[in-house]
Amino acid sequence: MSRGIDRSRARREELYERIDALQNIRNGRTPHQQLEMLDERLGDGMGAIKERKRMHYLIENPPKRKKEKKGDTN
């Protein structure tokens, strides 16, 4: 007889920790590196259409960083 899905609190916490670790790794990649990863996993230009579009957009239009004003304590 199958036990089914483990829905215990410990298992959920374990999954959330794994998700956080994977997300941190993903956030550390540049758009170029992410495209390379997608090509490696799925094949050149295959799958993940929306993700690829977003990565190409970020490559062509890098996000602008906000400049902090000197002497502004707020």
N, CA, C and O atoms as a Maestro MAE file, in Angstrom:
{
 s_m_m2io_version
 :::
 2.0.0
}

f_m_ct {
 s_m_title
 :::
 protein
 m_atom[296] {
  # First column is atom index #
  i_m_mmod_type
  r_m_x_coord
  r_m_y_coord
  r_m_z_coord
  i_m_residue_number
  s_m_chain_name
  s_m_pdb_residue_name
  s_m_pdb_atom_name
  i_m_atomic_number
  :::
  1 25 0.841 -1.180 0.000 1 A "MET " " N  " 7
  2 3 0.000 0.000 0.000 1 A "MET " " CA " 6
  3 2 0.885 1.241 0.000 1 A "MET " " C  " 6
  4 15 1.849 1.324 0.761 1 A "MET " " O  " 8
  5 25 0.562 2.178 -0.833 2 A "SER " " N  " 7
  6 3 1.339 3.401 -0.976 2 A "SER " " CA " 6
  7 2 1.008 4.379 0.142 2 A "SER " " C  " 6
  8 15 -0.139 4.505 0.569 2 A "SER " " O  " 8
  9 25 2.046 5.065 0.601 3 A "ARG " " N  " 7
  10 3 1.845 6.050 1.667 3 A "ARG " " CA " 6
  11 2 1.320 7.366 1.127 3 A "ARG " " C  " 6
  12 15 0.739 8.147 1.881 3 A "ARG " " O  " 8
  13 25 1.506 7.635 -0.152 4 A "GLY " " N  " 7
  14 3 1.040 8.888 -0.720 4 A "GLY " " CA " 6
  15 2 2.073 9.986 -0.597 4 A "GLY " " C  " 6
  16 15 3.266 9.716 -0.458 4 A "GLY " " O  " 8
  17 25 1.619 11.210 -0.646 5 A "ILE " " N  " 7
  18 3 2.491 12.377 -0.610 5 A "ILE " " CA " 6
  19 2 2.798 12.737 0.831 5 A "ILE " " C  " 6
  20 15 1.900 12.796 1.671 5 A "ILE " " O  " 8
  21 25 4.075 12.978 1.115 6 A "ASP " " N  " 7
  22 3 4.502 13.386 2.446 6 A "ASP " " CA " 6
  23 2 4.209 14.875 2.617 6 A "ASP " " C  " 6
  24 15 4.890 15.718 2.032 6 A "ASP " " O  " 8
  25 25 3.212 15.187 3.407 7 A "ARG " " N  " 7
  26 3 2.810 16.577 3.606 7 A "ARG " " CA " 6
  27 2 3.178 17.090 5.001 7 A "ARG " " C  " 6
  28 15 2.593 18.052 5.498 7 A "ARG " " O  " 8
  29 25 4.142 16.440 5.609 8 A "SER " " N  " 7
  30 3 4.522 16.854 6.959 8 A "SER " " CA " 6
  31 2 5.183 18.226 6.941 8 A "SER " " C  " 6
  32 15 5.679 18.684 5.911 8 A "SER " " O  " 8
  33 25 5.177 18.864 8.091 9 A "ARG " " N  " 7
  34 3 5.772 20.191 8.223 9 A "ARG " " CA " 6
  35 2 7.263 20.135 7.910 9 A "ARG " " C  " 6
  36 15 7.789 21.037 7.259 9 A "ARG " " O  " 8
  37 25 7.949 19.095 8.361 10 A "ALA " " N  " 7
  38 3 9.389 18.963 8.117 10 A "ALA " " CA " 6
  39 2 9.670 18.853 6.620 10 A "ALA " " C  " 6
  40 15 10.620 19.460 6.124 10 A "ALA " " O  " 8
  41 25 8.865 18.097 5.909 11 A "ARG " " N  " 7
  42 3 9.061 17.938 4.462 11 A "ARG " " CA " 6
  43 2 8.830 19.262 3.741 11 A "ARG " " C  " 6
  44 15 9.587 19.617 2.838 11 A "ARG " " O  " 8
  45 25 7.795 19.991 4.133 12 A "ARG " " N  " 7
  46 3 7.527 21.289 3.508 12 A "ARG " " CA " 6
  47 2 8.667 22.262 3.753 12 A "ARG " " C  " 6
  48 15 9.074 22.982 2.842 12 A "ARG " " O  " 8
  49 25 9.188 22.292 4.979 13 A "GLU " " N  " 7
  50 3 10.310 23.174 5.283 13 A "GLU " " CA " 6
  51 2 11.542 22.798 4.463 13 A "GLU " " C  " 6
  52 15 12.274 23.665 3.985 13 A "GLU " " O  " 8
  53 25 11.758 21.492 4.308 14 A "GLU " " N  " 7
  54 3 12.874 21.008 3.491 14 A "GLU " " CA " 6
  55 2 12.724 21.481 2.045 14 A "GLU " " C  " 6
  56 15 13.689 21.927 1.424 14 A "GLU " " O  " 8
  57 25 11.509 21.379 1.520 15 A "LEU " " N  " 7
  58 3 11.259 21.819 0.145 15 A "LEU " " CA " 6
  59 2 11.451 23.327 -0.005 15 A "LEU " " C  " 6
  60 15 12.024 23.785 -0.993 15 A "LEU " " O  " 8
  61 25 10.972 24.099 0.975 16 A "TYR " " N  " 7
  62 3 11.139 25.549 0.908 16 A "TYR " " CA " 6
  63 2 12.614 25.946 0.960 16 A "TYR " " C  " 6
  64 15 13.036 26.875 0.273 16 A "TYR " " O  " 8
  65 25 13.391 25.239 1.775 17 A "GLU " " N  " 7
  66 3 14.833 25.510 1.839 17 A "GLU " " CA " 6
  67 2 15.491 25.211 0.501 17 A "GLU " " C  " 6
  68 15 16.349 25.964 0.041 17 A "GLU " " O  " 8
  69 25 15.089 24.121 -0.116 18 A "ARG " " N  " 7
  70 3 15.647 23.751 -1.430 18 A "ARG " " CA " 6
  71 2 15.269 24.806 -2.485 18 A "ARG " " C  " 6
  72 15 16.093 25.193 -3.314 18 A "ARG " " O  " 8
  73 25 14.032 25.251 -2.436 19 A "ILE " " N  " 7
  74 3 13.577 26.278 -3.375 19 A "ILE " " CA " 6
  75 2 14.391 27.550 -3.193 19 A "ILE " " C  " 6
  76 15 14.821 28.156 -4.174 19 A "ILE " " O  " 8
  77 25 14.606 27.959 -1.948 20 A "ASP " " N  " 7
  78 3 15.396 29.162 -1.675 20 A "ASP " " CA " 6
  79 2 16.818 29.021 -2.191 20 A "ASP " " C  " 6
  80 15 17.364 29.957 -2.776 20 A "ASP " " O  " 8
  81 25 17.422 27.854 -1.979 21 A "ALA " " N  " 7
  82 3 18.793 27.628 -2.443 21 A "ALA " " CA " 6
  83 2 18.867 27.702 -3.965 21 A "ALA " " C  " 6
  84 15 19.774 28.327 -4.514 21 A "ALA " " O  " 8
  85 25 17.914 27.066 -4.648 22 A "LEU " " N  " 7
  86 3 17.903 27.098 -6.111 22 A "LEU " " CA " 6
  87 2 17.657 28.507 -6.637 22 A "LEU " " C  " 6
  88 15 18.250 28.915 -7.636 22 A "LEU " " O  " 8
  89 25 16.778 29.254 -5.959 23 A "GLN " " N  " 7
  90 3 16.490 30.623 -6.379 23 A "GLN " " CA " 6
  91 2 17.716 31.519 -6.211 23 A "GLN " " C  " 6
  92 15 17.981 32.376 -7.054 23 A "GLN " " O  " 8
  93 25 18.461 31.322 -5.126 24 A "ASN " " N  " 7
  94 3 19.680 32.101 -4.912 24 A "ASN " " CA " 6
  95 2 20.720 31.804 -5.989 24 A "ASN " " C  " 6
  96 15 21.408 32.709 -6.462 24 A "ASN " " O  " 8
  97 25 20.830 30.547 -6.371 25 A "ILE " " N  " 7
  98 3 21.756 30.168 -7.445 25 A "ILE " " CA " 6
  99 2 21.317 30.832 -8.741 25 A "ILE " " C  " 6
  100 15 22.144 31.383 -9.468 25 A "ILE " " O  " 8
  101 25 20.024 30.784 -9.035 26 A "ARG " " N  " 7
  102 3 19.492 31.382 -10.268 26 A "ARG " " CA " 6
  103 2 19.715 32.894 -10.284 26 A "ARG " " C  " 6
  104 15 20.082 33.457 -11.316 26 A "ARG " " O  " 8
  105 25 19.497 33.544 -9.156 27 A "ASN " " N  " 7
  106 3 19.677 34.998 -9.070 27 A "ASN " " CA " 6
  107 2 21.126 35.406 -9.268 27 A "ASN " " C  " 6
  108 15 21.403 36.551 -9.626 27 A "ASN " " O  " 8
  109 25 22.043 34.498 -9.043 28 A "GLY " " N  " 7
  110 3 23.458 34.787 -9.214 28 A "GLY " " CA " 6
  111 2 23.924 34.717 -10.659 28 A "GLY " " C  " 6
  112 15 25.053 35.100 -10.963 28 A "GLY " " O  " 8
  113 25 23.070 34.233 -11.553 29 A "ARG " " N  " 7
  114 3 23.445 34.121 -12.962 29 A "ARG " " CA " 6
  115 2 23.095 35.392 -13.727 29 A "ARG " " C  " 6
  116 15 22.115 36.074 -13.428 29 A "ARG " " O  " 8
  117 25 23.923 35.686 -14.721 30 A "THR " " N  " 7
  118 3 23.624 36.790 -15.626 30 A "THR " " CA " 6
  119 2 22.646 36.282 -16.682 30 A "THR " " C  " 6
  120 15 22.478 35.071 -16.828 30 A "THR " " O  " 8
  121 25 21.995 37.186 -17.424 31 A "PRO " " N  " 7
  122 3 21.112 36.729 -18.493 31 A "PRO " " CA " 6
  123 2 21.829 35.836 -19.517 31 A "PRO " " C  " 6
  124 15 21.242 34.876 -20.016 31 A "PRO " " O  " 8
  125 25 23.096 36.148 -19.831 32 A "HIS " " N  " 7
  126 3 23.857 35.313 -20.766 32 A "HIS " " CA " 6
  127 2 24.038 33.905 -20.204 32 A "HIS " " C  " 6
  128 15 23.865 32.915 -20.916 32 A "HIS " " O  " 8
  129 25 24.385 33.827 -18.926 33 A "GLN " " N  " 7
  130 3 24.578 32.524 -18.294 33 A "GLN " " CA " 6
  131 2 23.277 31.739 -18.241 33 A "GLN " " C  " 6
  132 15 23.283 30.520 -18.415 33 A "GLN " " O  " 8
  133 25 22.161 32.423 -18.003 34 A "GLN " " N  " 7
  134 3 20.869 31.746 -17.956 34 A "GLN " " CA " 6
  135 2 20.508 31.188 -19.326 34 A "GLN " " C  " 6
  136 15 19.998 30.071 -19.419 34 A "GLN " " O  " 8
  137 25 20.764 31.942 -20.390 35 A "LEU " " N  " 7
  138 3 20.496 31.429 -21.731 35 A "LEU " " CA " 6
  139 2 21.356 30.206 -22.026 35 A "LEU " " C  " 6
  140 15 20.878 29.237 -22.616 35 A "LEU " " O  " 8
  141 25 22.612 30.247 -21.622 36 A "GLU " " N  " 7
  142 3 23.489 29.096 -21.810 36 A "GLU " " CA " 6
  143 2 22.955 27.886 -21.052 36 A "GLU " " C  " 6
  144 15 22.991 26.767 -21.562 36 A "GLU " " O  " 8
  145 25 22.458 28.108 -19.835 37 A "MET " " N  " 7
  146 3 21.905 27.020 -19.031 37 A "MET " " CA " 6
  147 2 20.673 26.421 -19.705 37 A "MET " " C  " 6
  148 15 20.508 25.202 -19.736 37 A "MET " " O  " 8
  149 25 19.819 27.274 -20.239 38 A "LEU " " N  " 7
  150 3 18.637 26.787 -20.943 38 A "LEU " " CA " 6
  151 2 19.025 25.986 -22.178 38 A "LEU " " C  " 6
  152 15 18.439 24.938 -22.449 38 A "LEU " " O  " 8
  153 25 20.011 26.473 -22.929 39 A "ASP " " N  " 7
  154 3 20.472 25.751 -24.112 39 A "ASP " " CA " 6
  155 2 21.046 24.388 -23.730 39 A "ASP " " C  " 6
  156 15 20.837 23.398 -24.431 39 A "ASP " " O  " 8
  157 25 21.765 24.349 -22.621 40 A "GLU " " N  " 7
  158 3 22.370 23.098 -22.162 40 A "GLU " " CA " 6
  159 2 21.293 22.087 -21.760 40 A "GLU " " C  " 6
  160 15 21.393 20.903 -22.079 40 A "GLU " " O  " 8
  161 25 20.269 22.564 -21.063 41 A "ARG " " N  " 7
  162 3 19.221 21.672 -20.570 41 A "ARG " " CA " 6
  163 2 18.228 21.258 -21.652 41 A "ARG " " C  " 6
  164 15 17.848 20.091 -21.747 41 A "ARG " " O  " 8
  165 25 17.810 22.234 -22.470 42 A "LEU " " N  " 7
  166 3 16.711 21.989 -23.399 42 A "LEU " " CA " 6
  167 2 17.131 21.868 -24.855 42 A "LEU " " C  " 6
  168 15 16.378 21.337 -25.671 42 A "LEU " " O  " 8
  169 25 18.318 22.352 -25.192 43 A "GLY " " N  " 7
  170 3 18.764 22.384 -26.581 43 A "GLY " " CA " 6
  171 2 18.750 23.813 -27.088 43 A "GLY " " C  " 6
  172 15 18.035 24.661 -26.554 43 A "GLY " " O  " 8
  173 25 19.542 24.081 -28.121 44 A "ASP " " N  " 7
  174 3 19.661 25.439 -28.663 44 A "ASP " " CA " 6
  175 2 18.310 26.003 -29.094 44 A "ASP " " C  " 6
  176 15 17.671 25.495 -30.016 44 A "ASP " " O  " 8
  177 25 17.890 27.065 -28.404 45 A "GLY " " N  " 7
  178 3 16.670 27.766 -28.773 45 A "GLY " " CA " 6
  179 2 15.385 26.989 -28.556 45 A "GLY " " C  " 6
  180 15 14.333 27.409 -29.037 45 A "GLY " " O  " 8
  181 25 15.435 25.879 -27.853 46 A "MET " " N  " 7
  182 3 14.251 25.044 -27.648 46 A "MET " " CA " 6
  183 2 13.629 25.330 -26.287 46 A "MET " " C  " 6
  184 15 14.338 25.446 -25.288 46 A "MET " " O  " 8
  185 25 12.313 25.444 -26.248 47 A "GLY " " N  " 7
  186 3 11.579 25.588 -24.998 47 A "GLY " " CA " 6
  187 2 11.839 26.898 -24.274 47 A "GLY " " C  " 6
  188 15 12.650 27.713 -24.715 47 A "GLY " " O  " 8
  189 25 11.148 27.092 -23.164 48 A "ALA " " N  " 7
  190 3 11.290 28.263 -22.291 48 A "ALA " " CA " 6
  191 2 11.242 29.561 -23.092 48 A "ALA " " C  " 6
  192 15 12.109 30.423 -22.948 48 A "ALA " " O  " 8
  193 25 10.244 29.688 -23.917 49 A "ILE " " N  " 7
  194 3 10.135 30.824 -24.836 49 A "ILE " " CA " 6
  195 2 10.051 32.151 -24.077 49 A "ILE " " C  " 6
  196 15 10.757 33.102 -24.410 49 A "ILE " " O  " 8
  197 25 9.196 32.215 -23.066 50 A "LYS " " N  " 7
  198 3 9.035 33.460 -22.315 50 A "LYS " " CA " 6
  199 2 10.314 33.822 -21.561 50 A "LYS " " C  " 6
  200 15 10.712 34.986 -21.522 50 A "LYS " " O  " 8
  201 25 10.947 32.820 -20.968 51 A "GLU " " N  " 7
  202 3 12.206 33.062 -20.242 51 A "GLU " " CA " 6
  203 2 13.272 33.573 -21.194 51 A "GLU " " C  " 6
  204 15 14.012 34.497 -20.854 51 A "GLU " " O  " 8
  205 25 13.363 32.992 -22.372 52 A "ARG " " N  " 7
  206 3 14.354 33.418 -23.362 52 A "ARG " " CA " 6
  207 2 14.087 34.852 -23.812 52 A "ARG " " C  " 6
  208 15 15.016 35.648 -23.951 52 A "ARG " " O  " 8
  209 25 12.812 35.180 -24.040 53 A "LYS " " N  " 7
  210 3 12.465 36.555 -24.425 53 A "LYS " " CA " 6
  211 2 12.895 37.536 -23.348 53 A "LYS " " C  " 6
  212 15 13.454 38.593 -23.639 53 A "LYS " " O  " 8
  213 25 12.624 37.169 -22.089 54 A "ARG " " N  " 7
  214 3 12.973 38.043 -20.977 54 A "ARG " " CA " 6
  215 2 14.489 38.216 -20.877 54 A "ARG " " C  " 6
  216 15 14.968 39.319 -20.613 54 A "ARG " " O  " 8
  217 25 15.239 37.150 -21.085 55 A "MET " " N  " 7
  218 3 16.698 37.226 -21.008 55 A "MET " " CA " 6
  219 2 17.255 38.087 -22.146 55 A "MET " " C  " 6
  220 15 18.161 38.890 -21.927 55 A "MET " " O  " 8
  221 25 16.721 37.924 -23.347 56 A "HIS " " N  " 7
  222 3 17.170 38.752 -24.475 56 A "HIS " " CA " 6
  223 2 16.853 40.227 -24.215 56 A "HIS " " C  " 6
  224 15 17.658 41.104 -24.527 56 A "HIS " " O  " 8
  225 25 15.680 40.494 -23.644 57 A "TYR " " N  " 7
  226 3 15.316 41.870 -23.323 57 A "TYR " " CA " 6
  227 2 16.296 42.465 -22.304 57 A "TYR " " C  " 6
  228 15 16.744 43.603 -22.447 57 A "TYR " " O  " 8
  229 25 16.620 41.678 -21.276 58 A "LEU " " N  " 7
  230 3 17.548 42.180 -20.250 58 A "LEU " " CA " 6
  231 2 18.952 42.389 -20.808 58 A "LEU " " C  " 6
  232 15 19.671 43.282 -20.357 58 A "LEU " " O  " 8
  233 25 19.344 41.586 -21.772 59 A "ILE " " N  " 7
  234 3 20.656 41.757 -22.398 59 A "ILE " " CA " 6
  235 2 20.674 43.050 -23.204 59 A "ILE " " C  " 6
  236 15 21.640 43.811 -23.148 59 A "ILE " " O  " 8
  237 25 19.596 43.295 -23.956 60 A "GLU " " N  " 7
  238 3 19.537 44.486 -24.797 60 A "GLU " " CA " 6
  239 2 19.249 45.751 -23.996 60 A "GLU " " C  " 6
  240 15 19.686 46.835 -24.382 60 A "GLU " " O  " 8
  241 25 18.525 45.630 -22.896 61 A "ASN " " N  " 7
  242 3 18.127 46.774 -22.062 61 A "ASN " " CA " 6
  243 2 18.479 46.491 -20.607 61 A "ASN " " C  " 6
  244 15 17.597 46.177 -19.809 61 A "ASN " " O  " 8
  245 25 19.753 46.598 -20.254 62 A "PRO " " N  " 7
  246 3 20.129 46.302 -18.866 62 A "PRO " " CA " 6
  247 2 19.422 47.240 -17.894 62 A "PRO " " C  " 6
  248 15 19.221 48.416 -18.198 62 A "PRO " " O  " 8
  249 25 19.045 46.723 -16.728 63 A "PRO " " N  " 7
  250 3 18.337 47.572 -15.764 63 A "PRO " " CA " 6
  251 2 19.238 48.698 -15.263 63 A "PRO " " C  " 6
  252 15 20.438 48.516 -15.056 63 A "PRO " " O  " 8
  253 25 18.628 49.856 -15.077 64 A "LYS " " N  " 7
  254 3 19.378 51.009 -14.585 64 A "LYS " " CA " 6
  255 2 19.428 50.941 -13.071 64 A "LYS " " C  " 6
  256 15 18.445 50.601 -12.412 64 A "LYS " " O  " 8
  257 25 20.583 51.267 -12.539 65 A "ARG " " N  " 7
  258 3 20.740 51.285 -11.086 65 A "ARG " " CA " 6
  259 2 20.427 52.667 -10.573 65 A "ARG " " C  " 6
  260 15 20.766 53.675 -11.193 65 A "ARG " " O  " 8
  261 25 19.769 52.699 -9.421 66 A "LYS " " N  " 7
  262 3 19.444 53.973 -8.816 66 A "LYS " " CA " 6
  263 2 20.692 54.562 -8.183 66 A "LYS " " C  " 6
  264 15 21.462 53.856 -7.531 66 A "LYS " " O  " 8
  265 25 20.885 55.848 -8.376 67 A "LYS " " N  " 7
  266 3 22.000 56.540 -7.757 67 A "LYS " " CA " 6
  267 2 21.554 57.077 -6.413 67 A "LYS " " C  " 6
  268 15 20.470 57.644 -6.284 67 A "LYS " " O  " 8
  269 25 22.398 56.892 -5.418 68 A "GLU " " N  " 7
  270 3 22.087 57.419 -4.092 68 A "GLU " " CA " 6
  271 2 22.620 58.835 -3.980 68 A "GLU " " C  " 6
  272 15 23.726 59.136 -4.429 68 A "GLU " " O  " 8
  273 25 21.822 59.695 -3.378 69 A "LYS " " N  " 7
  274 3 22.253 61.068 -3.169 69 A "LYS " " CA " 6
  275 2 23.169 61.141 -1.974 69 A "LYS " " C  " 6
  276 15 22.933 60.494 -0.954 69 A "LYS " " O  " 8
  277 25 24.228 61.942 -2.106 70 A "LYS " " N  " 7
  278 3 25.152 62.113 -0.980 70 A "LYS " " CA " 6
  279 2 24.496 62.983 0.072 70 A "LYS " " C  " 6
  280 15 23.834 63.970 -0.249 70 A "LYS " " O  " 8
  281 25 24.680 62.617 1.320 71 A "GLY " " N  " 7
  282 3 24.153 63.401 2.417 71 A "GLY " " CA " 6
  283 2 22.684 63.148 2.707 71 A "GLY " " C  " 6
  284 15 22.142 63.730 3.646 71 A "GLY " " O  " 8
  285 25 22.029 62.309 1.941 72 A "ASP " " N  " 7
  286 3 20.620 62.009 2.159 72 A "ASP " " CA " 6
  287 2 20.524 60.902 3.211 72 A "ASP " " C  " 6
  288 15 20.941 59.770 2.968 72 A "ASP " " O  " 8
  289 25 19.971 61.237 4.382 73 A "THR " " N  " 7
  290 3 19.890 60.259 5.467 73 A "THR " " CA " 6
  291 2 18.563 59.543 5.504 73 A "THR " " C  " 6
  292 15 18.402 58.659 6.346 73 A "THR " " O  " 8
  293 25 17.613 59.850 4.671 74 A "ASN " " N  " 7
  294 3 16.286 59.209 4.665 74 A "ASN " " CA " 6
  295 2 16.293 57.917 3.999 74 A "ASN " " C  " 6
  296 15 15.255 57.261 3.915 74 A "ASN " " O  " 8
  :::
 }
 m_bond[295] {
  # First column is bond index #
  i_m_from
  i_m_to
  i_m_order
  :::
  1 1 2 1
  2 2 3 1
  3 3 4 2
  4 3 5 1
  5 5 6 1
  6 6 7 1
  7 7 8 2
  8 7 9 1
  9 9 10 1
  10 10 11 1
  11 11 12 2
  12 11 13 1
  13 13 14 1
  14 14 15 1
  15 15 16 2
  16 15 17 1
  17 17 18 1
  18 18 19 1
  19 19 20 2
  20 19 21 1
  21 21 22 1
  22 22 23 1
  23 23 24 2
  24 23 25 1
  25 25 26 1
  26 26 27 1
  27 27 28 2
  28 27 29 1
  29 29 30 1
  30 30 31 1
  31 31 32 2
  32 31 33 1
  33 33 34 1
  34 34 35 1
  35 35 36 2
  36 35 37 1
  37 37 38 1
  38 38 39 1
  39 39 40 2
  40 39 41 1
  41 41 42 1
  42 42 43 1
  43 43 44 2
  44 43 45 1
  45 45 46 1
  46 46 47 1
  47 47 48 2
  48 47 49 1
  49 49 50 1
  50 50 51 1
  51 51 52 2
  52 51 53 1
  53 53 54 1
  54 54 55 1
  55 55 56 2
  56 55 57 1
  57 57 58 1
  58 58 59 1
  59 59 60 2
  60 59 61 1
  61 61 62 1
  62 62 63 1
  63 63 64 2
  64 63 65 1
  65 65 66 1
  66 66 67 1
  67 67 68 2
  68 67 69 1
  69 69 70 1
  70 70 71 1
  71 71 72 2
  72 71 73 1
  73 73 74 1
  74 74 75 1
  75 75 76 2
  76 75 77 1
  77 77 78 1
  78 78 79 1
  79 79 80 2
  80 79 81 1
  81 81 82 1
  82 82 83 1
  83 83 84 2
  84 83 85 1
  85 85 86 1
  86 86 87 1
  87 87 88 2
  88 87 89 1
  89 89 90 1
  90 90 91 1
  91 91 92 2
  92 91 93 1
  93 93 94 1
  94 94 95 1
  95 95 96 2
  96 95 97 1
  97 97 98 1
  98 98 99 1
  99 99 100 2
  100 99 101 1
  101 101 102 1
  102 102 103 1
  103 103 104 2
  104 103 105 1
  105 105 106 1
  106 106 107 1
  107 107 108 2
  108 107 109 1
  109 109 110 1
  110 110 111 1
  111 111 112 2
  112 111 113 1
  113 113 114 1
  114 114 115 1
  115 115 116 2
  116 115 117 1
  117 117 118 1
  118 118 119 1
  119 119 120 2
  120 119 121 1
  121 121 122 1
  122 122 123 1
  123 123 124 2
  124 123 125 1
  125 125 126 1
  126 126 127 1
  127 127 128 2
  128 127 129 1
  129 129 130 1
  130 130 131 1
  131 131 132 2
  132 131 133 1
  133 133 134 1
  134 134 135 1
  135 135 136 2
  136 135 137 1
  137 137 138 1
  138 138 139 1
  139 139 140 2
  140 139 141 1
  141 141 142 1
  142 142 143 1
  143 143 144 2
  144 143 145 1
  145 145 146 1
  146 146 147 1
  147 147 148 2
  148 147 149 1
  149 149 150 1
  150 150 151 1
  151 151 152 2
  152 151 153 1
  153 153 154 1
  154 154 155 1
  155 155 156 2
  156 155 157 1
  157 157 158 1
  158 158 159 1
  159 159 160 2
  160 159 161 1
  161 161 162 1
  162 162 163 1
  163 163 164 2
  164 163 165 1
  165 165 166 1
  166 166 167 1
  167 167 168 2
  168 167 169 1
  169 169 170 1
  170 170 171 1
  171 171 172 2
  172 171 173 1
  173 173 174 1
  174 174 175 1
  175 175 176 2
  176 175 177 1
  177 177 178 1
  178 178 179 1
  179 179 180 2
  180 179 181 1
  181 181 182 1
  182 182 183 1
  183 183 184 2
  184 183 185 1
  185 185 186 1
  186 186 187 1
  187 187 188 2
  188 187 189 1
  189 189 190 1
  190 190 191 1
  191 191 192 2
  192 191 193 1
  193 193 194 1
  194 194 195 1
  195 195 196 2
  196 195 197 1
  197 197 198 1
  198 198 199 1
  199 199 200 2
  200 199 201 1
  201 201 202 1
  202 202 203 1
  203 203 204 2
  204 203 205 1
  205 205 206 1
  206 206 207 1
  207 207 208 2
  208 207 209 1
  209 209 210 1
  210 210 211 1
  211 211 212 2
  212 211 213 1
  213 213 214 1
  214 214 215 1
  215 215 216 2
  216 215 217 1
  217 217 218 1
  218 218 219 1
  219 219 220 2
  220 219 221 1
  221 221 222 1
  222 222 223 1
  223 223 224 2
  224 223 225 1
  225 225 226 1
  226 226 227 1
  227 227 228 2
  228 227 229 1
  229 229 230 1
  230 230 231 1
  231 231 232 2
  232 231 233 1
  233 233 234 1
  234 234 235 1
  235 235 236 2
  236 235 237 1
  237 237 238 1
  238 238 239 1
  239 239 240 2
  240 239 241 1
  241 241 242 1
  242 242 243 1
  243 243 244 2
  244 243 245 1
  245 245 246 1
  246 246 247 1
  247 247 248 2
  248 247 249 1
  249 249 250 1
  250 250 251 1
  251 251 252 2
  252 251 253 1
  253 253 254 1
  254 254 255 1
  255 255 256 2
  256 255 257 1
  257 257 258 1
  258 258 259 1
  259 259 260 2
  260 259 261 1
  261 261 262 1
  262 262 263 1
  263 263 264 2
  264 263 265 1
  265 265 266 1
  266 266 267 1
  267 267 268 2
  268 267 269 1
  269 269 270 1
  270 270 271 1
  271 271 272 2
  272 271 273 1
  273 273 274 1
  274 274 275 1
  275 275 276 2
  276 275 277 1
  277 277 278 1
  278 278 279 1
  279 279 280 2
  280 279 281 1
  281 281 282 1
  282 282 283 1
  283 283 284 2
  284 283 285 1
  285 285 286 1
  286 286 287 1
  287 287 288 2
  288 287 289 1
  289 289 290 1
  290 290 291 1
  291 291 292 2
  292 291 293 1
  293 293 294 1
  294 294 295 1
  295 295 296 2
  :::
 }
}
